[in-house]
Amino acid sequence: MLAIIPARGGSKGVPRKNIKDLAGKPLIYYAIKAAQKSNHISKVIVSTDDQEIAEIAQSFGAEVPFMRPAHLASDNAKAIDSYIYTIETINQQLNDRNNLIEEFVVLQPTSPFRSSLDIDKAIEIFYKNKADSVISVVKSEHPPQWYKRIADNGIIEDYFTSDNGLNRQEYNVTYIPNGAIYIFNYSLLKEKYSYYTNQTYPYIMSEESSLDIDTLIDFKLAEVLMKENISGATD
């Protein structure tokens, strides 16, 4: 299976986030190495609009066969469009109808604790269930019924159905996508233009493996976790 690692140069929260140092390596290193160690991934491609990121990715053995167009790397660009563009372009370059890419996995650089074992298990779920897509998730810390919003008049209101004063243990377990692993069927993704269908399966990950790097605080926490070897970032 083909792995796509999306890594644009711009980042609002943390400048140059995808190549910022984490435990002595640029953040993107962990996604590349996890993909390379997977038993089911045959090619690792980095999709980027940034020359420095491209060179760093290539230094770790990833391929950057073309640069992502600027309109697909802006703050307003949709990730799904960049995935479709990447597969379309690769298939055009292959120019071989018998070997076109149809299934692929997306590994965001911001999940450094996602392991090669996580990737392999998710891919196996995809194949075993003949899924349209597989998305990694983590157990929600709080039930959605606890969420509130602040109305225009400054009053706190229920965002969803009232929590009825129940304890957390009394609610059904819920999950949220953690951004670590997305596996798609290209034709279905393009046709439905959605990550989700009635044949989308979850791959459940631990809280520790689900850390998503988005802020400087996240970087500091990840440093601590790596030093304590809480999760094998490149296993």
N, C-alpha and C positions, 0 to 999 in steps of 0.2 A: 504494500500500500504506500501511496505517496503521502508525505508529511509536508504541510505548509506551515511555516512559522512567520506570522505577520509582524513586521517591525518597522513602523514608519518613524521618520526622524523627529517629527513634532510631538510634543507632550506638554500639556498644560500644567499638570500637577507637579511633575518632577522633570526638569529639562534633561533631554538626552537619556531618558529613563532606560530605554532598552539596552544601552551599553554602559550604564552606570555600574561602578564596581560593587560587587557583592561577594564578600569573603575571598577577595583576590582575583575574581573573574568578572567579566562583563555579564550583566543579567542574562543576555541572550544565550550565553554559553550553556546554561543549564537545560534549556529547551533543546538545543542542538544535540547535546550529549545524550539526553534521555531518548531522543528519537533514534539516534545512531545505535543505541544499545537495545532497541526494540527488536524482537524476533520477527515482527510482521511488517516493518517499514523497510522499503528497499531504496528509497530516495528521499533526501531532505532538502527542501527548497525554502529559502528565505525570501519573502515578498517585502521589498522595501523601496522607498523613494530616495534613500540617503546613501551616498557613496561610501562614507566611513563605516556605516553599519554593514554594507555589502562586503567591504574588505575584511572586517572583523569576522563576519559569518563565514566567509570563504577560508579564513585562516584556521577555523575550527573544523573544516571539512564539509560545510554545507554548500549547496549550489545556489548561485544567484544568476539564473539564465537571462534575466531581463530586469529592468528597473520598473517599479510601479509608477504609473502616470500620476502627476500632481493632483488631478481631480479625484483620484481614488485614495489620496493620502491626506486630505484636508480634515479639519475638525468636524465638518458636516458630512463627510463621506460615510456611507454605510459599509460595514465590514462584509456583508453578504455580496456586495457588488465587487469588492476586491477579490473575493474567493472565486466568483464566477469568471472574472477576467483572467485570473491566474490559470485556472484549468483550461479555459478556452485558448489562451496563448500557448500553453504547453502542448496541447493537442494539435494546434496549428504547426508548431515547430516539429512535432513528431512526424506529421504527414504520413501516418500509417493507420488506416482505419481499423486494422486488426489489433492494435495495441493502444487504443485511446484510453486516457485516464477517466475512470468512471467513479471510483471510490477514493476518498481521501480523508485525512485527519488534520485538523487544525490544532496547533499547540501554541498558545500565546506565551511569549517570553515572561510574562508577569506571574507565572506559577512555577517558581523554581523548585518546589518540593514535590511536584508531580514526577513520579519515577517511571522508568521503562516498564516496570511490572504493571503500573497503573495503565499505561498505554496499551500493553498487550491484552490485559483483561478487558478493557473497553472494546478493543477491536474484536476480540473473541465473542463478546456479547453481540456486536454488530453482525457478525457472520452467522452465529448460532441461531439468531432470531430472524435472520433475513430482514433486518431493520432498514427503515428509510434513513434513520439517523440515530446516533447515540450521543448523549450529552452528560458530562460529569456534573454531579450534584453533591451537596453536603447538607447534613441535617440542619434545619433552621434552629437558631439559638432561642428564638422566641416565637410563639404562635402568632399568626397574622392578626388574630382577633385583638391582640394587645395594641396594635398600631393606632395612633391618634393623628389628627390633623388640627391645625389652628385655623379657625374660620376668620373671615374678614373682620369680624367684630372682636377678635382676640380670644374667643372662647374655645376651649379644647372640645373636640367632637370625635366620635368613633369614626375611623377610616373605613373599617369593614363592619360586619355585624358585631353587636355589643359582646364584650367578653363574659358577661353574666357573672363576673366575680370568680370564675373557675381558676383552679391552680394549673400551672403549666402541664403537670402530669396528666390532667384530665382531658387535654386536647389530643386530637389525632396528630401523629407525627407528620411534619411537612418538610419539604426540601427546597433548596434554592440552587440554581446553577452557580458553579464556582469558577467558571471561565477557564478551567485547566485543559479540558479535552472536548473537542467537537468532531464527530465523524459523520460524513455526509455521502449520500449518493448524488453525484453531480447533476444528473438529468432531473431528478426530483427536486433538488434545491433550486435549480433554474426555473422549473415549471411552477412550483408552488410558491417560490420566493419567501420561504419561511424555514426556520430551523426545526419547526415542530409539525408532525403529522400524527395520524392515529397509529403510526408504527414507529414512534420515537421512544427509545428505551433509555433508562438512566444507568449511569455507572456511579455508584455511591463511593465517595472518598471520605477519609477522615478529616477532622477539623485541622489537624496539623499539616496535612498534605495539601489543604485547600487554601493556604495563605495566598492572597492575591496582592501583589506589590503595586500600590497606587500612590503612596505618599512616602515622605522621608521617614515617618514613624514605622511604616511597613518595612522599609529597608533595615532599620535598626532592629526590629523584632526578628526579621529573617537572619540577620547576623548572629543574634543570640541563639536562635534555634540551630543554626549550622554549627556553631561552636560547641553546643551541647549535644550535637548529633542526634537531635530528636527525630529527624526525618531524613532519609537518604536522598539527597537532592539529585544525584546522578546515578542512582542504582539502576 
